[in-house]
Amino acid sequence: MPHVIAVCGSMGSGKTTVVRHLSQLLPQCAVLFEDDFNRTPERSLEEIQAWFDRGADVSEFDLSAFGHAIDRCLRNNDCGNDDTPGGFLLLESQFGRTHPLLRSRIDLQCWIDVPLDVAIVRKLEQISSGLQQDRMVRASDGLSWIADFCHAWLTSTRQLVERQRKDVRQCSDIRINGMREPHDVVRQILDELPMRQLINT
Amino acid sequence: MNSNQSEQAVAGRLPRRVVIVGETESAWMAAALLSLSAGQMIRKITVVTAGDPREEFPGESTLPSFTRLIANPGLGEHEMMRSCDGTWQMATQFSDWVRMDRDFWLPFFGGPDALDQATFFQAWQSERVQGRLLRPLHSYTMQWGAAIAGKAPTGFSKRSVINESQAYAFHVDGQGLANWFRQIALALGVEEIRGEVAVVSPNGRGGVAQLRLADGALIAGDFFIDCSGHPGVVVSRTNGNAWEPLPNHTPCSRMISMQLPAGRQILPYTRITAMESGWAWHRPRYSSISVGCMSSCDTCSNDMAVRELAELLLFDGHISEEQAGSVDLLRESLNPTETLLQPGRRQQFWRDNVVAIGSAATVTDPIVNAGRHLSLLGLELFLDLFPDRNTNADVRDAYNRKVRVAVDELSDLAALHYHLNGRADSAFWQAAKGSALSSTLIERLELFDATVHLDVNTTDLSGVAAWWFLLAGCQRFPRGPAVTATACPSGFLQQALGDIVRMHDEQLKDLPMHEEMLDWIHAGTSSLQRSA
């Protein structure tokens, strides 16, 4: 069976970059991104706030499609074969083990830690750069988009990210300083693997 | 001789009056247990107290031995929890101990103890060393799963695997716990006399004939149990029973503890965080959180330790930046208590007609959380060997030997925590790493490295598992896999370990959230009312 490694972190922590680097170094490696299956970003601010007020139970977020995709990967052994103890399935996830559907499926969980101010600035940078490259978006629309993002941050996203930093970080096996260069972060994850000697990087 | 005559003959030899000295948790636990177990055979049990019931082990929670105790008739888990602001503890998380940003967990362990021919640990280690396993050892316990999922160990109407194994513990307020045992003891007819012990009169055999209190009252007894806390009001005043060091040096000599108000989220586990000057604990109770730190008077000042603890509390959002920025303000608002720790043990725990229980008998490093466990172990052993009025030297020797073995083993376990730290970034951790180990601990480690076998005396599965999880968590692995594990059929261990994870995941779904269950218990609703 492939080994399942979850890379978690708040938005702007650089987890996507780390997952991409890592997937190139790990042998027989498949990658799944939770965002491709998670509809959380489509929820309205009011819905998010109501969820928070109810006690912020992460199991309310339906990740069953993500769970099925993971199981399919493991079942089909997409990442390797039983005789080679080298297959890996990399997950980029916001919830990690805090979500009941992922808890038993994750073998090793890494949390990429960045200060909140860095996370928000990185995200704004990413949004601005995306808007600049999109010729169809007018400047005023772009600014309005950023204003909406800032409003959401102040009203709900911030507390969500703080809760995530507390809970997901707590149940991770390793915490990595996300201010370091991506290849250093990747090296630290690789050093954690007990089958390190079997991985030819 | 008929049975009545036989009972009278036994009762004739038993102590007529047992005097317990102290107002600690151990004192009232001793009074309650003695009354429950032998109350009908002893004419009088008296507790001499110098004040209100008080906490004895401030930086500690309980161990599963305590869970087994309160499952006995006459006691009760929910009543106990209500009395002492109790919450469940499923595991302990160690952060930054092995090195910065690396966690490991010490969950309580209820099995399975073996997979085929191999112990659970041997099975995991064998798979790990062969590169077939990535999951950490702790993740194969349901307790760890419950801890990170924030679940209670039991359902409202249905017991769980964790319940059945009794491999869990409690975060408690020690004063509340002492009060609870006091109420039980008094209801069973135990007498309480308030007064300071002024004079301890020897009986000429190394024991005690009577006590004189400050108000002049004389308390005679056939047997005396000193539970007055360290150094022991009675034992410290009898000649020839010195306080001696434990087999391993502990680097911590100062404890700073305080209470914070609880938040809505109540973690069912303890957090231990290594700091530069020592380590800090975080034990959530129902309406408060016990926090504090251990440090060494040799390597840092009191203010430095408080400051570092404040930084940690600020990071966790427990205190404001203003509080964290000023030691004086923090002292004023949170009133931290400082205690100097004197780890050690009595040369003889039981001497003639005096037995020392609790911190009057031994003080161990709070990192192993063993204060209440050792009190209970001493009491249970004492009850097993319950003496007649002419106490037998062989019985005393047996008691002293068994308690010493348990204390020394826990001293080894505490020393192992410090020995395996990988910090080396401060004077405290360097000193901790460099402390000399006892010969028994060195032998245990050599045997473990060579054979995967852990030569520990405890028969308690949770006790052995504490060594497994600590060694694995700190990445101290034997040189190779155990033969018993490699002899298992190929794929069997992988399958068995995978099945454990899947089974736990299924069972966790049925457990309520920790806070939900606590609200129910602390509201005092009985199960009958709820089902109605």
Interface residues (C-beta under 8 A of the other chain):
Chain A: M1 H3 V4 I5 G55 D82 P85 G86 R97 T98 P100 R103 S104 D107 L108 D113 K166 Q170 C171 S172 D173 I174 R175 I176 N177 L193 P194 M195 Q197 L198
Chain B: Q93 D101 R102 D103 R128 V129 Q130 G131 R132 L133 L134 R135 P136 S139 G145 I148 A149 R264 D316 G317 G491 Q494 G498 V501 R502 H504 D505 L508 K509
